[in-house]
Amino acid sequence: MANYYANARSNYFAVKDESAFREWAARTGLTILEPTHRDKVADGIRRFGIAPGNGDDSGGWPTSVYHENTDECEDIDVSDLLAAHLANDEVAVLLEVGNEKLRYLSGSAVAVNNKGKFVLMELNDIYQKARHLGKNITMAEY
């Protein structure tokens, strides 16, 4: 049996309250990324990115948070929770790519704004989009 391993990160975005954002990221087990290239901060607005922390062996976005005081896990949606921290007109893009050896590859992207509106794309959407190219399309998996 193979394990799923992923890599994930976001783009850079501005937040409403840096302190509240940092507290949320810490509680959620996320690492905060800060841009080092001038073109990412040319407008003078401080922006941040996020990536999964070291707590999850899979490397993907966390789907739950453990609460020590109740000894329970709470299911979460990172993009939904992040929306509350985004500044007006900012859009966060969360990318994740992963694999289970060469059994299959997967990838997703979600873009979300501060109002909680989002757009989602999956790497496997290519099969539906490519149907007009020919009738014989096999899955890239075993």
N, C-alpha and C positions, 0 to 999 in steps of 0.2 A: 504494500500500500504506500502510495506516495503522498507527501504533504504539499499543501498549497503554500506558495511563497509569493509575496507581492512587494511592489515598491509603490509609494504614493507620495504626493506632494500637491501643494496648491500654487496658484499664482500669487502675486503680491496685491494687497488691498488695504485700504484705510479703514480704521475702526472708529466708533463713536467715543469709546472710553477705554484707553489703553490698559488701565489697571484692571478693570472688570474683564477685559479680553484675556489678559495674562492669567488671571485667577481661573477663568473658565477653561483655558487651554491646559493649565496644570491639573485641574480636577478631572479633565477628560483624558489625560495622558498624552497630550499632543506636544510636539516640539515646535517652538516658534522660530521661524526663519526671518532674518532681516537682510534686505538686499545690500550687496556690496558694490554693485555696478552703478555708475553715475546715471545711466539712461533710465534706471528704475526709479530714481528719486529726483529727476530733473525738475519736476514741478514744485519741489520743496515740501510735498506732503509726505509725512511719515507713513510707510506701508509695511505690512507684515505678511508672511506666508505661514503655512502650517504643514506639518508632516506628522505621521504617526510616531509616537514615542517608542521607547524600547520595551514596553510592557507586553506587547503582543508579538508572539513568535512569527506570525504570518506576514507582518509588515504592512498589512492593509489598514484601511480606516477602521477605528474601533467601532464596534456595534453595541457595546455595553460598558457600563462603568460600575465598579464594585464600591459599595458603601460600607465602610468598616463598622459604623455605628449600628447598622441594621443587619449586617452580615448577608446582604442581598445584592444581586446585580440588577441594574436598571438598563433596559434596552434604550439605545439612543440612535439618533440620526445626526451625524456631525454637520451636514449641510444645513439641516433645519435649525439646529442650535446656533450655528455660526451666523445665520441671517440676522439674528437679534443684535449682533455686535457690529455689523457692517455700517459704515457711514453712508449717507445718502449718495446715490448714483454710483456706488461701488459694486462690482460684481466679482465674487470669488469663484474660481474654477478649481474643482477638486479632481485630480486625475489619479487613477490607480491602474496598474498593469500587473498581471500575475500569471503564474503557471503552476501546473502540477506535473513536474518533469516535462516530457513532451506529449503527455496525454492530452492536454489542452492548454491553450493560451486564453487569457481573458483580459478585458480592459473596459474601463468605464470612465466617463467624464460627466460631471454635473456642474452646472453654473447656477449660482443663486444670488439674489439681490437682498437688500435689507428689508424688503416687504415679504420675503419668503417665496417669491416666485422663482421657479427653477426650470432648467432645460436639462434633459438627461440623454446621453448617448451611450450605447454599448458597442464594443468592438464587433460582436457577432451580428450587429445590424447590417453588416456588409452583405450577408447572404440574401436578405430580402431586397436590398438595393440593387444587387447584381442579377436578379432574376431575368431582367430584360436582355441580358447579354447572351444567354443560352440556357438550355433546359437541364444541363448536367453540371450541377454544382455539388461537390462533396464537402463535408465538414473537415476542417483542419484539426482533426483529433483522431484518437484511436480508441 
